[in-house]
Amino acid sequence: MKRLATVLVLGGVLAWGTVPASAAVWRDESAGVATTAPEAVADGAAQELLERSGLRLQLESLVARIESEFRLTSAHFEPGALYGRVREAFAGRTEPVQLERALAWFRSPLGQRVVALEVTAAMPGRDEALGAFLGRLDAERPSPERLALLFRLDAAGLATETSLDITLAILRSLVNASELMEPAEVESRLTDLRAWARERMRQASLIGMLFTYQDLTDGELAELTAFVESDAGQWFVNAVSDVVVRAVGRAAEQAAPEIVRSTRWEGPPPLPRDSRLAE
């Protein structure tokens, strides 16, 4: 089960609040937002939005974990190339009004602060800080209201689902490259694995958000959650989740043969014996 636990952590990078807070606290100022923009201006705004969201650094953290787990350096997972794919795909998903609303928030002092918290939490060498935080949780338990906000944030921000999508995209590519199973069997196994892992990933997401946003007040978390649940927030969250999962999936397909050769891949991990899905 070590392989399963480690691979699930790969997707957990995005469960640390990256998608929700990358879209955070927005106030409706639609009266001052232009409804149209020249193509070049829109593309520049889309690039600025991604840069200000901290997504480039988050992708670097994700790639570092993938390369560490599989002991390889693959050009397909080179952070710059991966980010280039994400940026290109995101530009094709832009909606001018929603983009300007999100960008206005990222330019705000609070937006910059939230992104800074996310980037810091995802940096290498944070295990000690996370361990210390977890050690304080029993004595400093979050309020039910704060937990409720974070569960809403996880659901609306697709943190758990995006993490699962990334993890299973990598596993799918590895299994297909190993040719150990028929395609239908692969999908059946991954469906079972997703069902088993969802609640575990959700708990990992909750812990990650508690750690990442520990310096935010309940009021700030409430504002963040309200945005993510809004139309503009849902546009941004869904667009980012989709393009990141697709980019990682494509890179995994290209890198899978090299990974299988270098790690002597033996197939997907079995489900635990205590799982109702295990045979």
N, C-alpha and C positions, 0 to 999 in steps of 0.2 A: 504493500500500500504506500510505500515511500514515494514511488513514482507518481501515483495518483495525487497525493497530497501536494507534491511539488508542482506538478503541472497545474493544479487548480489555483495555486498561488500566482501563476503567471497572469491569469485573467484578473486576479485580485488587485493588480496595479490600478486598474480603472475603477475598482470598487472603493478606492480611497477618496471618493468624492470628486474625482476629476470631472466627470461629465456634469453632475449637478452644479457644482460651484463654478465651473467654466461658463455657466449660463446664468449666474446668480442675480441678485437683487436688482430688479428693474422697476422703475416707476413709469407709469403711462404718461408720456409727453408727446402723444401722437400728433397733436396740433402743430408741433414744430418739426415734424419729420417729413421729408420729401417722399413722394410716392413713386418717383421715377429717378433714374440716375443713368448717365452714360455707361456703356459696358466697361470701359476702362476704369472709371471711378468705382463701379460696383466690384470689379475684380480686386482693385486695390483695397477697398474696404473689407472684403472677405479675407484677404491676406492679413490685414491688420487685426481683424477679429481673432483669427487663429493665433497670431503671435501674442496678442494681449491675453488670450485665454490660458497661456502656458502650455498649450498642447504639445509643442515641440519638445519641451523638457520632459513631459510625461511620457511621450513616445520613447525618448532616450532611456528612461527608467525601465520601460517595458522591454525594450530590446536587450538591455543589460541583463535582465532576468532570464530571458529566453536563451541568450548566448551562454550565460553561466550554467544553466541547467543542462543544456545539451553539449557543453564544452566545445563550442565551435564559433568561429567568426565567419559569418556568411554575408556576402555582398547583398543578398536579397533582404537581409534584415538590417542593413546599414541605415542608421537613423535618418540621415539626410535624404536618402532615396525613399524611405518609407514616408517621411513627412511630405516629400514632394508629391507622392501619390495622393495622400490625404488632401493636401492643399488644392490639387487640380480637381479632384472629385468634389470637394466642398464648393469650389467656385461654381460648379454646375448645379448646385442645389440652392443657391442663394435666392432669397426673396427680399427685395430692397427695403421694404418697410420694417420687416422683422430684423433684418441685418443691422439697420441703423439704430433700432432700439437696443439691441444687444451691445453694439459697439459703444453707444453712449454710456452704458453702464460700465463697461470695461475701462473706459477712460476716467471714471470717477474714482475718488480716493478709496471708497469702500471696496469697489471692484478690484482695484490694484492690491488692496490688503488681503482680500480673500484669495486671489490667485497666488500671492506670495506665501500664504499659509499652505496652500496645496503643493506648491513647488518644493517648499521646505520639507513637508511630510514625505514626499516621494524621493528625496535625495538619498544616495547611498549612505550607509553608516547611521541610519536612524533606528536601528533595532534596539539599541540601549535605551533611547528615549521612549520608544514604544513600550518596552518592557517596564520601565519605571512608571509610565502612565497606567498600564494595566494593573500594576501593583497597588495603585491608589484607588482603583475603581470601587473596591469593596467598601472603603471608608468614605469615598466621595461619589456615591452613586448618583447618576444623572436623574433628574426628575422625570416622572411619567410624561409630562408635557414635552420635555426636550426629546425624549425617546420617540414620542409620537411624531414629532416634526421630522426626525431623522428617518423614520420608517416611511413617511410620506415622500421625503426627499429621495430616498432610494428607489421607491416605486416610480415616481414621476420622472426621475433622472435616469432611469434604466441602468443604474450602477450594477446591480446584481446580474441583470440580463445581459448587459454588454460584456461583463466579465466571463459569463458562461459562454457567450457566443465566441469570444476570442479563444478561450481554452479549447472548446470543441472544434473550432476551425483548425487549430494546430493538430489536435489529435486525429481529426479526419484525414488531414494530409499525410500524417505519418503512417496511419494504418493503410491508406490507399497505396502509398509508396512501397510499403512492405509486402503488399499483395498476399497477406495472410488471411484475408476474408473477402467474401463477395460483397459488392456494394450494398445490397439490401441488408446483409448482416451487420455491416458497419453502421448504417443508419439506425438500425434497431438497437445496437449496443450503445450508441451515443445518446439516443433518446432515453434509455434507461439511466445512463450515467448523469444526464442533465437533471432528471427527476430526483435522483439521489442527492446530487450536489447542490441543488438550488437553495435549500434552507441553510446549509453550511456556508455557502457563498454569501448569503444574505447576512448571516451573523458576522462574517468577516468584513462585509461592507459596513455594517453598523459600527463595529469596533474601529475601523479605519476612519469613518467620519467623526466619531467621537474624539479620536486622537487629532485629526486634522483641524477640526473646527472648535477645539476646546477653548480658544480665546474669544470666540464669538459669543455675544449675548443671545439669550432666547429670542429677543426681539429681532436681532439680525438674522437668526436662523428662520424665523417666521417670514421675514421679507424674502429671503432666499427661496424658501419653499413656495411661497405665493407666486414668485416669478416662474419657477420651473413648471408649475402647474398651469401657467397661463398659455395662451396661444403662441406668443413669441418664444417662451421658454421651451415649449414642446417642439417648435420648429427647430430650434438650435440643438436641443438634446438629440432628437431623432436624426438630424442630419449628421452630427458629429459621430454618433454611435454607428450609423450605417457606413460612413466612409472609412472609419477606423477599422471596423470588423472586416470590411471588404479588402482593405489594403493589407492587413495582417494575414488574412486568409490567402490572398494571392501570393504574398511573400512566402508563406508556409508551403504552398504547393510547389513553388520553385525550389525551395531549400530542402524539402522533405527527403529526396533521394540522398543528399549529402548527409543529412542528420541520421537517416537509417543506417547508412554505411558506417558512420563514425561512432555511433552509440550501440551498434548491434541490437537494434530495436526488436523486441520480442512480442510486440502486439500491445493492445490497450490493456490497462489494468482491470482485473476482475472487480466486481462490486463486492463490498464487505459482506461477510456472512450474516451480519445483523440487519442487512437491508432486505426489505420485503420484495425488492426487485431482483435480488440475487437468486440464482437457481440452486 
